[in-house]
Amino acid sequence: MGRTTLNFSNKTLNGTLEVPGDKSISHRSIMFGALAEGKTVIRHFLKGEDCLSTISCFRKLGVKIEETDEEIIVHGEGWNGLKEPVAILDAGNSGTTTRLLLGILAGRPFHSVLIGDESIAKRPMDRVVVPLSQMGARIAGRENGKYTPLSIQGTNLSAMRYELPVASAQVKSAIIFAGLQAEGDTVIIEPQPTRDHTEKMIAQFGGTIVRNGDEITVTGNQVFKGTDVYVPGDISSAAFFLVAGAIAPNSAITLKNTGLNPTRTGILDVLKQMGANMVIEEEEAVGEEKGTVTIRTSNLSGTEVGGDLIPRLIDEIPIIALLATQAEGTTIIKDAEELKHKETNRIDTVVNELKKLGANIEATPDGMIIHGKTPLSGGSVSSHGDHRIGMMLAVASLVSSGDVILENPEAIAVSYPEFFQDLERLYE
């Protein structure tokens, strides 16, 4: 575990970036490419550790995947092209890999074992295992399948009607993958809309899925065809530079080819609510919406973040908390209890680490309250192995009066291997 000293106080940020490809879409492009018949060519793929774990797992399942500097090429042979793995499937730090693979493997006629790192071993998998078991899946693991390692014996699955107890795109997607292998129609009811990359990709690969209000219907035994996929820039990665541009002095940052899927753009809504000086230009795109976002140093006001907005920005809450420290007035984040089940308990971790830098912030059972505007000082902080906490603390150093010493900065490579290089490119 390393450490790095960040001394970016009063740095002006100017320039244009294209952030790495969207993590959620990159994962799914490999999965659908593997399940499709024929060649899938993926451009602007995120080569972060999480997505590389997905590639590794599918290679162990017998799928031929080529990597070049510009493209990932997946040679899919359909659902039946997946073969029983000789080796254990290791999802690394990736909850998306773990949970979505469970939905795929539950219906394949072979045995497999799925593990992850220490963080994954603490994250609840029963939220996926329970509904899959109701469809007939045979999954065993620690505490009755609540935690990895998990053993999956694929079997014939039955369609079902299932109401999600929490708004979770990972749980929804796992059930969709199972439903694609089941007899009949599987219906999923969402309490709130969550990111819909899986649904969009089904259509992109020639399948069908129907949404009617809060109900999603997926029909079993669908066949997918290989296609070309362009992965737009990850709005969750862009969020760190959007906040940096808003709070660093005399700054202006333009982010090209950024994903603008409406189920993911809650961060843009919050920035607007807080009065950010921001311009969004949407562009024509196939599959996923994308465009250019420009942000400048802004006079910000506190706001309230909760309700239906939360699933649209759940991964951005750490950086929103930092944003709120630099806004006049109080910001309340609520309805975000799901943060307790991420790479870390992100409510407690965000509050504790920002307090070390002088933030006036307190935890609540389902979120946090931030009182601004607060000058931040230097200090020793830690990512706790959570990539989004690490990037948030690096951005905090832009408005900290002293050095910020960041423990375990390498965690950032999970989703943004070149984060520090991109940050340095914008300095003036």
VOPAGU-2260 file (C-alpha; in pm, 1 decimal, decimal comma):
REM VOPAGU-2260
SITE   aa  ch    i         X         Y         Z
SITE  MET   A    0       0,0       0,0       0,0
SITE  GLY   A    1     150,7     328,9    -111,8
SITE  ARG   A    2     100,9     695,6     -40,9
SITE  THR   A    3     129,5    1014,7    -240,5
SITE  THR   A    4     160,8    1378,8    -137,3
SITE  LEU   A    5     -76,9    1614,1    -320,6
SITE  ASN   A    6       7,9    1984,0    -325,2
SITE  PHE   A    7    -239,6    2136,5    -568,4
SITE  SER   A    8    -362,4    2429,8    -358,3
SITE  ASN   A    9    -492,1    2724,2    -563,8
SITE  LYS   A   10    -411,3    2552,2    -891,5
SITE  THR   A   11    -603,2    2683,1   -1191,8
SITE  LEU   A   12    -737,0    2411,6   -1421,0
SITE  ASN   A   13    -785,6    2477,9   -1792,2
SITE  GLY   A   14    -815,2    2253,9   -2094,5
SITE  THR   A   15   -1004,4    1975,8   -2267,1
SITE  LEU   A   16   -1022,5    1609,3   -2167,1
SITE  GLU   A   17   -1187,6    1290,2   -2279,1
SITE  VAL   A   18   -1236,5    1079,7   -1968,5
SITE  PRO   A   19   -1201,7     700,0   -1991,7
SITE  GLY   A   20   -1485,4     484,4   -2120,7
SITE  ASP   A   21   -1786,4     417,9   -1902,2
SITE  LYS   A   22   -1719,2     135,7   -1657,2
SITE  SER   A   23   -2076,4       1,7   -1654,9
SITE  ILE   A   24   -2099,3      -1,9   -2034,6
SITE  SER   A   25   -1751,3    -154,7   -2073,8
SITE  HIS   A   26   -1844,6    -447,1   -1846,1
SITE  ARG   A   27   -2167,3    -509,7   -2033,7
SITE  SER   A   28   -2009,4    -482,7   -2379,2
SITE  ILE   A   29   -1782,3    -777,7   -2293,9
SITE  MET   A   30   -2072,3    -978,0   -2152,1
SITE  PHE   A   31   -2305,9    -924,0   -2446,5
SITE  GLY   A   32   -2021,3    -970,3   -2694,5
SITE  ALA   A   33   -1947,5   -1306,3   -2531,6
SITE  LEU   A   34   -2314,7   -1412,3   -2541,1
SITE  ALA   A   35   -2370,3   -1293,4   -2899,1
SITE  GLU   A   36   -2305,2   -1487,4   -3217,3
SITE  GLY   A   37   -2021,2   -1340,2   -3420,6
SITE  LYS   A   38   -1763,9   -1065,2   -3373,6
SITE  THR   A   39   -1811,2    -763,3   -3147,1
SITE  VAL   A   40   -1567,8    -471,9   -3177,1
SITE  ILE   A   41   -1552,9    -237,8   -2876,8
SITE  ARG   A   42   -1386,8     105,3   -2896,4
SITE  HIS   A   43   -1295,9     340,1   -2608,1
SITE  PHE   A   44   -1317,0      49,0   -2365,6
SITE  LEU   A   45   -1215,6     121,3   -2006,6
SITE  LYS   A   46    -898,0     -75,9   -1933,3
SITE  GLY   A   47    -936,0     -34,6   -1557,9
SITE  GLU   A   48    -882,2    -326,1   -1323,2
SITE  ASP   A   49   -1255,7    -395,6   -1277,8
SITE  CYS   A   50   -1326,2    -430,8   -1649,5
SITE  LEU   A   51   -1010,9    -635,8   -1702,6
SITE  SER   A   52   -1148,6    -874,5   -1437,7
SITE  THR   A   53   -1458,0    -920,0   -1656,1
SITE  ILE   A   54   -1239,8    -999,8   -1958,2
SITE  SER   A   55   -1040,4   -1250,0   -1752,1
SITE  CYS   A   56   -1355,7   -1428,5   -1632,2
SITE  PHE   A   57   -1497,3   -1466,9   -1981,8
SITE  ARG   A   58   -1166,4   -1594,6   -2115,7
SITE  LYS   A   59   -1182,0   -1863,3   -1845,8
SITE  LEU   A   60   -1533,3   -1940,6   -1973,2
SITE  GLY   A   61   -1386,5   -2019,5   -2314,1
SITE  VAL   A   62   -1449,0   -1691,1   -2497,5
SITE  LYS   A   63   -1178,9   -1563,0   -2733,8
SITE  ILE   A   64   -1110,1   -1194,3   -2659,6
SITE  GLU   A   65    -839,1    -992,8   -2837,1
SITE  GLU   A   66    -695,5    -663,1   -2712,9
SITE  THR   A   67    -528,4    -393,2   -2921,4
SITE  ASP   A   68    -443,5     -34,3   -2828,8
SITE  GLU   A   69    -764,2      88,4   -2993,6
SITE  GLU   A   70   -1011,8    -198,7   -2971,1
SITE  ILE   A   71   -1133,7    -500,8   -2780,7
SITE  ILE   A   72   -1255,9    -777,0   -3014,4
SITE  VAL   A   73   -1486,6   -1042,4   -2869,4
SITE  HIS   A   74   -1549,6   -1356,9   -3072,9
SITE  GLY   A   75   -1885,9   -1471,6   -2940,2
SITE  GLU   A   76   -2036,9   -1814,0   -3003,3
SITE  GLY   A   77   -2373,3   -1752,5   -2838,8
SITE  TRP   A   78   -2495,6   -1866,9   -2498,7
SITE  ASN   A   79   -2378,7   -2220,8   -2564,1
SITE  GLY   A   80   -2028,5   -2093,5   -2642,6
SITE  LEU   A   81   -1963,8   -2056,6   -2269,7
SITE  LYS   A   82   -1779,1   -2359,9   -2133,9
SITE  GLU   A   83   -1727,6   -2494,5   -1783,4
SITE  PRO   A   84   -1422,2   -2314,9   -1641,7
SITE  VAL   A   85   -1127,5   -2517,5   -1515,6
SITE  ALA   A   86   -1009,8   -2228,0   -1298,0
SITE  ILE   A   87   -1194,5   -2024,0   -1036,1
SITE  LEU   A   88   -1349,9   -1703,5   -1175,7
SITE  ASP   A   89   -1195,3   -1405,0    -993,7
SITE  ALA   A   90   -1395,1   -1081,1   -1013,1
SITE  GLY   A   91   -1129,2    -881,6    -826,8
SITE  ASN   A   92   -1280,7    -563,7    -680,8
SITE  SER   A   93   -1577,6    -559,7    -919,4
SITE  GLY   A   94   -1929,3    -587,7    -780,3
SITE  THR   A   95   -2068,4    -552,4   -1133,1
SITE  THR   A   96   -1866,9    -851,1   -1256,4
SITE  THR   A   97   -1970,8   -1061,5    -957,9
SITE  ARG   A   98   -2342,8    -988,2    -958,0
SITE  LEU   A   99   -2403,5    -988,5   -1333,9
SITE  LEU   A  100   -2201,6   -1307,9   -1381,3
SITE  LEU   A  101   -2427,0   -1478,0   -1125,5
SITE  GLY   A  102   -2725,7   -1407,2   -1349,7
SITE  ILE   A  103   -2544,2   -1545,9   -1653,9
SITE  LEU   A  104   -2394,9   -1853,6   -1486,3
SITE  ALA   A  105   -2720,5   -1948,9   -1311,2
SITE  GLY   A  106   -2863,5   -2073,2   -1641,3
SITE  ARG   A  107   -2555,9   -2234,3   -1797,0
SITE  PRO   A  108   -2534,2   -2616,0   -1780,6
SITE  PHE   A  109   -2209,1   -2640,4   -1584,6
SITE  HIS   A  110   -2043,7   -2573,5   -1249,0
SITE  SER   A  111   -1836,1   -2266,5   -1165,0
SITE  VAL   A  112   -1690,1   -2092,2    -861,5
SITE  LEU   A  113   -1682,9   -1713,6    -828,3
SITE  ILE   A  114   -1460,5   -1515,5    -590,2
SITE  GLY   A  115   -1342,3   -1157,5    -543,8
SITE  ASP   A  116   -1101,9    -959,0    -330,6
SITE  GLU   A  117   -1137,0    -874,0      40,1
SITE  SER   A  118   -1379,1    -591,3     -37,9
SITE  ILE   A  119   -1606,0    -813,8    -248,9
SITE  ALA   A  120   -1600,5   -1077,0      26,5
SITE  LYS   A  121   -1776,8    -823,7     252,5
SITE  ARG   A  122   -2038,4    -707,1       0,9
SITE  PRO   A  123   -2386,4    -866,1      16,8
SITE  MET   A  124   -2458,2   -1103,6    -271,4
SITE  ASP   A  125   -2785,0   -1238,4    -128,4
SITE  ARG   A  126   -2969,1    -949,9    -295,1
SITE  VAL   A  127   -2890,5   -1132,6    -621,9
SITE  VAL   A  128   -2876,2   -1491,4    -494,7
SITE  VAL   A  129   -3225,9   -1479,1    -339,3
SITE  PRO   A  130   -3417,8   -1377,9    -655,0
SITE  LEU   A  131   -3205,6   -1606,8    -874,7
SITE  SER   A  132   -3282,2   -1895,3    -639,0
SITE  GLN   A  133   -3653,3   -1818,9    -681,7
SITE  MET   A  134   -3597,5   -1878,6   -1054,0
SITE  GLY   A  135   -3443,3   -2218,1    -973,6
SITE  ALA   A  136   -3075,2   -2121,9    -953,1
SITE  ARG   A  137   -2849,7   -2343,1    -741,5
SITE  ILE   A  138   -2599,4   -2113,9    -569,3
SITE  ALA   A  139   -2410,6   -2192,8    -250,1
SITE  GLY   A  140   -2169,3   -1982,0     -48,5
SITE  ARG   A  141   -2081,8   -1837,7     288,5
SITE  GLU   A  142   -2384,1   -1764,3     510,2
SITE  ASN   A  143   -2626,2   -1935,5     268,9
SITE  GLY   A  144   -2493,4   -1753,9     -34,2
SITE  LYS   A  145   -2473,6   -1406,6     117,9
SITE  TYR   A  146   -2101,1   -1372,9      57,2
SITE  THR   A  147   -1831,3   -1494,7    -181,4
SITE  PRO   A  148   -1685,7   -1742,6    -257,1
SITE  LEU   A  149   -1995,0   -1865,5    -442,1
SITE  SER   A  150   -2046,7   -2199,4    -613,3
SITE  ILE   A  151   -2292,9   -2202,6    -903,7
SITE  GLN   A  152   -2439,5   -2516,8   -1058,2
SITE  GLY   A  153   -2621,5   -2399,0   -1368,0
SITE  THR   A  154   -2971,3   -2529,7   -1426,3
SITE  ASN   A  155   -3293,8   -2465,3   -1619,5
SITE  LEU   A  156   -3446,8   -2141,0   -1493,3
SITE  SER   A  157   -3812,3   -2042,5   -1464,7
SITE  ALA   A  158   -3946,8   -1697,1   -1546,9
SITE  MET   A  159   -4088,5   -1497,0   -1257,5
SITE  ARG   A  160   -4233,1   -1164,6   -1149,9
SITE  TYR   A  161   -4003,5    -987,3    -904,2
SITE  GLU   A  162   -4025,1    -654,6    -722,8
SITE  LEU   A  163   -3682,1    -515,1    -637,3
SITE  PRO   A  164   -3663,1    -432,5    -264,0
SITE  VAL   A  165   -3397,2    -166,9    -337,3
SITE  ALA   A  166   -3320,9      31,3    -651,1
SITE  SER   A  167   -3014,8    -150,6    -788,1
SITE  ALA   A  168   -2902,1    -170,8   -1149,9
SITE  GLN   A  169   -2674,1    -464,0   -1064,4
SITE  VAL   A  170   -2957,1    -671,1    -916,0
SITE  LYS   A  171   -3188,8    -575,6   -1201,6
SITE  SER   A  172   -2926,2    -670,8   -1460,1
SITE  ALA   A  173   -2851,2   -1007,0   -1295,5
SITE  ILE   A  174   -3221,0   -1096,7   -1308,4
SITE  ILE   A  175   -3241,6    -978,5   -1670,7
SITE  PHE   A  176   -2952,1   -1208,2   -1766,6
SITE  ALA   A  177   -3126,8   -1496,5   -1590,6
SITE  GLY   A  178   -3457,5   -1405,6   -1754,2
SITE  LEU   A  179   -3292,0   -1414,6   -2096,9
SITE  GLN   A  180   -3228,0   -1786,0   -2031,0
SITE  ALA   A  181   -3563,7   -1874,0   -1871,2
SITE  GLU   A  182   -3880,3   -2011,4   -2027,6
SITE  GLY   A  183   -4143,9   -1739,1   -2067,0
SITE  ASP   A  184   -4147,7   -1373,2   -1961,7
SITE  THR   A  185   -3967,6   -1242,0   -1655,3
SITE  VAL   A  186   -4110,3    -917,7   -1513,5
SITE  ILE   A  187   -3902,0    -689,2   -1290,9
SITE  ILE   A  188   -4060,1    -401,1   -1098,1
SITE  GLU   A  189   -3827,2    -115,9    -999,7
SITE  PRO   A  190   -3903,1     106,5    -697,5
SITE  GLN   A  191   -3710,8     384,2    -876,2
SITE  PRO   A  192   -3552,7     395,0   -1223,9
SITE  THR   A  193   -3188,6     281,4   -1223,6
SITE  ARG   A  194   -2921,9     297,8   -1493,9
SITE  ASP   A  195   -3049,2     121,2   -1804,8
SITE  HIS   A  196   -2727,7      23,5   -1984,9
SITE  THR   A  197   -2827,4    -345,0   -1986,6
SITE  GLU   A  198   -3161,0    -268,2   -2151,5
SITE  LYS   A  199   -3000,5     -42,7   -2412,0
SITE  MET   A  200   -2738,7    -305,3   -2492,4
SITE  ILE   A  201   -2999,7    -578,5   -2540,7
SITE  ALA   A  202   -3150,3    -362,6   -2815,4
SITE  GLN   A  203   -2805,8    -283,4   -2960,0
SITE  PHE   A  204   -2727,2    -656,5   -2991,5
SITE  GLY   A  205   -3057,7    -726,5   -3166,3
SITE  GLY   A  206   -3270,2    -840,4   -2872,3
SITE  THR   A  207   -3591,0    -705,2   -2724,8
SITE  ILE   A  208   -3686,9    -580,9   -2378,9
SITE  VAL   A  209   -3998,5    -383,2   -2289,5
SITE  ARG   A  210   -4047,0    -116,1   -2024,0
SITE  ASN   A  211   -4397,4     -14,3   -1920,1
SITE  GLY   A  212   -4386,7     237,0   -1636,5
SITE  ASP   A  213   -4188,2      76,9   -1355,5
SITE  GLU   A  214   -4218,1    -273,6   -1506,3
SITE  ILE   A  215   -3950,9    -431,8   -1727,7
SITE  THR   A  216   -4038,0    -746,2   -1924,3
SITE  VAL   A  217   -3771,4    -972,9   -2072,1
SITE  THR   A  218   -3847,6   -1281,8   -2282,5
SITE  GLY   A  219   -3630,9   -1592,5   -2259,6
SITE  ASN   A  220   -3430,9   -1773,9   -2527,9
SITE  GLN   A  221   -3320,4   -1465,1   -2718,2
SITE  VAL   A  222   -3032,9   -1476,8   -2965,9
SITE  PHE   A  223   -2788,2   -1185,0   -2990,8
SITE  LYS   A  224   -2574,4   -1083,9   -3288,1
SITE  GLY   A  225   -2223,3    -937,3   -3260,0
SITE  THR   A  226   -2200,3    -564,2   -3329,0
SITE  ASP   A  227   -1980,0    -254,6   -3294,9
SITE  VAL   A  228   -1986,9     -71,0   -2962,4
SITE  TYR   A  229   -1847,5     275,8   -2882,5
SITE  VAL   A  230   -1818,3     332,7   -2507,8
SITE  PRO   A  231   -1875,0     700,5   -2418,7
SITE  GLY   A  232   -1677,1     868,3   -2142,5
SITE  ASP   A  233   -1784,5     766,6   -1794,0
SITE  ILE   A  234   -2000,3    1038,3   -1632,0
SITE  SER   A  235   -1890,3     899,9   -1292,7
SITE  SER   A  236   -1527,5     971,8   -1383,8
SITE  ALA   A  237   -1618,3    1303,1   -1546,5
SITE  ALA   A  238   -1785,0    1405,6   -1218,9
SITE  PHE   A  239   -1446,6    1452,5   -1049,1
SITE  PHE   A  240   -1335,3    1701,3   -1314,1
SITE  LEU   A  241   -1676,1    1873,5   -1320,9
SITE  VAL   A  242   -1642,2    1940,4    -948,1
SITE  ALA   A  243   -1275,0    2033,6    -985,4
SITE  GLY   A  244   -1366,4    2289,5   -1252,2
SITE  ALA   A  245   -1644,2    2433,7   -1036,3
SITE  ILE   A  246   -1435,5    2478,2    -718,9
SITE  ALA   A  247   -1076,1    2544,2    -836,4
SITE  PRO   A  248    -999,9    2915,5    -889,8
SITE  ASN   A  249   -1024,2    3075,4   -1237,2
SITE  SER   A  250   -1081,1    2739,1   -1406,1
SITE  ALA   A  251   -1254,4    2618,1   -1722,3
SITE  ILE   A  252   -1267,8    2248,3   -1819,6
SITE  THR   A  253   -1427,5    2091,0   -2127,7
SITE  LEU   A  254   -1507,9    1718,0   -2127,0
SITE  LYS   A  255   -1564,6    1560,4   -2470,0
SITE  ASN   A  256   -1760,1    1244,1   -2560,4
SITE  THR   A  257   -1908,6    1220,8   -2210,8
SITE  GLY   A  258   -2194,8     978,5   -2150,4
SITE  LEU   A  259   -2525,0    1162,3   -2103,2
SITE  ASN   A  260   -2759,0     869,3   -2040,7
SITE  PRO   A  261   -3048,7    1028,7   -1844,0
SITE  THR   A  262   -3035,7     749,2   -1583,9
SITE  ARG   A  263   -2679,8     858,8   -1497,4
SITE  THR   A  264   -2683,2    1239,7   -1517,2
SITE  GLY   A  265   -2798,6    1320,3   -1163,3
SITE  ILE   A  266   -2461,4    1488,1   -1100,4
SITE  LEU   A  267   -2543,6    1741,9   -1372,6
SITE  ASP   A  268   -2881,3    1811,7   -1210,4
SITE  VAL   A  269   -2712,9    1873,0    -873,6
SITE  LEU   A  270   -2456,8    2107,3   -1028,5
SITE  LYS   A  271   -2742,0    2302,4   -1191,4
SITE  GLN   A  272   -2933,6    2315,7    -860,3
SITE  MET   A  273   -2624,1    2455,4    -688,8
SITE  GLY   A  274   -2577,5    2725,0    -954,8
SITE  ALA   A  275   -2277,9    2588,7   -1143,8
SITE  ASN   A  276   -2153,7    2777,6   -1450,8
SITE  MET   A  277   -2195,7    2485,5   -1693,9
SITE  VAL   A  278   -2285,6    2428,4   -2060,5
SITE  ILE   A  279   -2402,4    2089,3   -2197,8
SITE  GLU   A  280   -2402,8    2013,9   -2572,6
SITE  GLU   A  281   -2561,7    1682,7   -2672,0
SITE  GLU   A  282   -2445,4    1498,1   -2985,4
SITE  GLU   A  283   -2594,4    1235,3   -3215,5
SITE  ALA   A  284   -2499,3     886,2   -3098,7
SITE  VAL   A  285   -2591,0     520,8   -3152,5
SITE  GLY   A  286   -2692,0     329,2   -2839,0
SITE  GLU   A  287   -2589,4     560,8   -2555,4
SITE  GLU   A  288   -2636,4     938,0   -2536,4
SITE  LYS   A  289   -2318,7    1147,0   -2524,6
SITE  GLY   A  290   -2197,9    1502,7   -2561,0
SITE  THR   A  291   -1962,2    1778,3   -2444,1
SITE  VAL   A  292   -1979,7    1942,6   -2101,9
SITE  THR   A  293   -1794,3    2264,5   -2016,5
SITE  ILE   A  294   -1771,8    2391,5   -1657,8
SITE  ARG   A  295   -1616,3    2703,3   -1506,5
SITE  THR   A  296   -1538,8    2823,1   -1155,8
SITE  SER   A  297   -1876,6    2882,5    -993,3
SITE  ASN   A  298   -2048,5    3050,0    -700,2
SITE  LEU   A  299   -2236,9    2758,2    -546,2
SITE  SER   A  300   -2531,2    2730,6    -308,0
SITE  GLY   A  301   -2628,0    2439,0     -84,7
SITE  THR   A  302   -2911,0    2208,4    -192,9
SITE  GLU   A  303   -3100,3    1892,1    -102,6
SITE  VAL   A  304   -3021,6    1563,1    -278,0
SITE  GLY   A  305   -3260,9    1269,0    -233,3
SITE  GLY   A  306   -3550,7    1064,6    -365,0
SITE  ASP   A  307   -3551,4     957,1    -730,4
SITE  LEU   A  308   -3227,7    1149,0    -786,6
SITE  ILE   A  309   -3022,0     907,2    -573,4
SITE  PRO   A  310   -3008,5     607,3    -814,9
SITE  ARG   A  311   -2900,0     851,1   -1089,1
SITE  LEU   A  312   -2592,6     966,5    -892,4
SITE  ILE   A  313   -2522,2     698,2    -630,8
SITE  ASP   A  314   -2154,8     670,4    -734,4
SITE  GLU   A  315   -2108,5    1048,7    -738,7
SITE  ILE   A  316   -2214,0    1116,5    -378,9
SITE  PRO   A  317   -1853,9    1125,3    -244,0
SITE  ILE   A  318   -1757,9    1402,2    -486,1
SITE  ILE   A  319   -2092,0    1581,9    -431,0
SITE  ALA   A  320   -2008,9    1588,8     -59,3
SITE  LEU   A  321   -1681,6    1766,5    -139,3
SITE  LEU   A  322   -1865,6    2004,2    -376,0
SITE  ALA   A  323   -2103,3    2090,6     -91,7
SITE  THR   A  324   -1815,0    2193,5     136,0
SITE  GLN   A  325   -1742,9    2474,0    -114,3
SITE  ALA   A  326   -2107,9    2589,3    -146,5
SITE  GLU   A  327   -2271,1    2859,5      63,2
SITE  GLY   A  328   -2525,2    2715,9     306,1
SITE  THR   A  329   -2627,0    2364,5     401,8
SITE  THR   A  330   -2649,9    2062,2     170,9
SITE  ILE   A  331   -2851,4    1757,9     279,1
SITE  ILE   A  332   -2797,1    1417,8     114,8
SITE  LYS   A  333   -3067,8    1164,8     209,6
SITE  ASP   A  334   -3224,0     835,9      92,4
SITE  ALA   A  335   -2872,0     707,1      20,9
SITE  GLU   A  336   -2848,0     413,2     261,8
SITE  GLU   A  337   -2724,7     202,6     -33,3
SITE  LEU   A  338   -2387,4     378,1      11,9
SITE  LYS   A  339   -2322,1     153,4     310,5
SITE  HIS   A  340   -2291,2    -144,9      74,2
SITE  LYS   A  341   -2033,0      -9,5    -172,1
SITE  GLU   A  342   -1655,6     -72,2    -178,0
SITE  THR   A  343   -1657,8      84,8     167,5
SITE  ASN   A  344   -1936,6     219,2     386,7
SITE  ARG   A  345   -1920,7     538,3     183,3
SITE  ILE   A  346   -2130,7     742,7     424,9
SITE  ASP   A  347   -1892,6     694,6     716,4
SITE  THR   A  348   -1578,0     697,0     502,4
SITE  VAL   A  349   -1662,1    1022,4     320,9
SITE  VAL   A  350   -1756,6    1196,8     645,3
SITE  ASN   A  351   -1450,5    1078,7     837,4
SITE  GLU   A  352   -1198,5    1159,5     563,2
SITE  LEU   A  353   -1339,1    1505,5     483,3
SITE  LYS   A  354   -1345,4    1588,3     854,8
SITE  LYS   A  355    -969,4    1525,9     860,1
SITE  LEU   A  356    -936,9    1811,9     609,1
SITE  GLY   A  357   -1155,8    2046,4     814,5
SITE  ALA   A  358   -1497,2    1994,0     655,3
SITE  ASN   A  359   -1807,6    2067,6     863,0
SITE  ILE   A  360   -1990,2    1744,2     781,2
SITE  GLU   A  361   -2193,5    1489,0     975,3
SITE  ALA   A  362   -2328,6    1142,2     895,9
SITE  THR   A  363   -2697,2    1052,2     911,1
SITE  PRO   A  364   -2849,7     702,1     886,6
SITE  ASP   A  365   -2921,5     750,5     514,6
SITE  GLY   A  366   -2675,8    1017,5     406,7
SITE  MET   A  367   -2495,9    1322,8     535,1
SITE  ILE   A  368   -2532,1    1693,6     613,4
SITE  ILE   A  369   -2263,9    1934,0     491,1
SITE  HIS   A  370   -2233,4    2292,7     614,0
SITE  GLY   A  371   -2050,8    2526,4     380,3
SITE  LYS   A  372   -1863,6    2720,6     272,0
SITE  THR   A  373   -1565,1    2576,3     457,7
SITE  PRO   A  374   -1193,8    2628,9     392,7
SITE  LEU   A  375   -1013,2    2294,5     384,7
SITE  SER   A  376    -669,5    2232,9     532,8
SITE  GLY   A  377    -409,7    1971,3     452,6
SITE  GLY   A  378    -385,0    1640,1     629,8
SITE  SER   A  379    -329,7    1267,1     604,9
SITE  VAL   A  380    -623,8    1079,9     450,9
SITE  SER   A  381    -692,5     737,3     299,7
SITE  SER   A  382    -887,2     596,3       4,9
SITE  HIS   A  383    -959,0     285,8     217,5
SITE  GLY   A  384    -914,6      92,0    -107,7
SITE  ASP   A  385   -1214,2     272,3    -264,4
SITE  HIS   A  386   -1136,3     432,7    -601,6
SITE  ARG   A  387   -1405,9     699,4    -574,8
SITE  ILE   A  388   -1296,9     806,2    -225,9
SITE  GLY   A  389    -939,0     831,9    -354,2
SITE  MET   A  390   -1031,3    1057,1    -646,7
SITE  MET   A  391   -1256,5    1272,8    -427,6
SITE  LEU   A  392    -969,4    1334,5    -183,1
SITE  ALA   A  393    -732,9    1418,2    -469,4
SITE  VAL   A  394    -979,5    1682,5    -592,9
SITE  ALA   A  395   -1011,8    1810,7    -234,2
SITE  SER   A  396    -640,2    1894,1    -245,3
SITE  LEU   A  397    -720,7    2164,5    -505,5
SITE  VAL   A  398    -891,6    2371,0    -234,7
SITE  SER   A  399    -683,8    2262,5      65,3
SITE  SER   A  400    -440,7    2512,2     217,3
SITE  GLY   A  401    -174,1    2248,2     290,2
SITE  ASP   A  402     -45,5    1919,4     155,0
SITE  VAL   A  403    -290,0    1629,5     134,9
SITE  ILE   A  404    -116,6    1296,8     197,7
SITE  LEU   A  405    -324,2    1023,5      35,2
SITE  GLU   A  406    -280,8     664,0     152,2
SITE  ASN   A  407    -351,5     384,9     -99,5
SITE  PRO   A  408    -382,2     603,4    -412,6
SITE  GLU   A  409    -341,7     289,8    -628,1
SITE  ALA   A  410    -709,5     206,3    -564,0
SITE  ILE   A  411    -795,2     473,3    -823,8
SITE  ALA   A  412    -670,4     241,1   -1101,6
SITE  VAL   A  413    -988,3      32,8   -1058,6
SITE  SER   A  414   -1183,1     283,2   -1270,6
SITE  TYR   A  415    -938,9     555,2   -1382,8
SITE  PRO   A  416    -575,8     439,2   -1428,8
SITE  GLU   A  417    -462,0     775,2   -1575,3
SITE  PHE   A  418    -646,4    1002,2   -1331,1
SITE  PHE   A  419    -341,2    1181,8   -1194,5
SITE  GLN   A  420    -190,2    1231,6   -1541,4
SITE  ASP   A  421    -515,8    1385,8   -1665,3
SITE  LEU   A  422    -535,0    1612,6   -1360,3
SITE  GLU   A  423    -180,2    1734,6   -1415,2
SITE  ARG   A  424    -252,1    1805,8   -1782,9
SITE  LEU   A  425    -504,0    2071,0   -1677,3
SITE  TYR   A  426    -272,1    2268,2   -1447,3
SITE  GLU   A  427    -169,3    2619,1   -1526,9
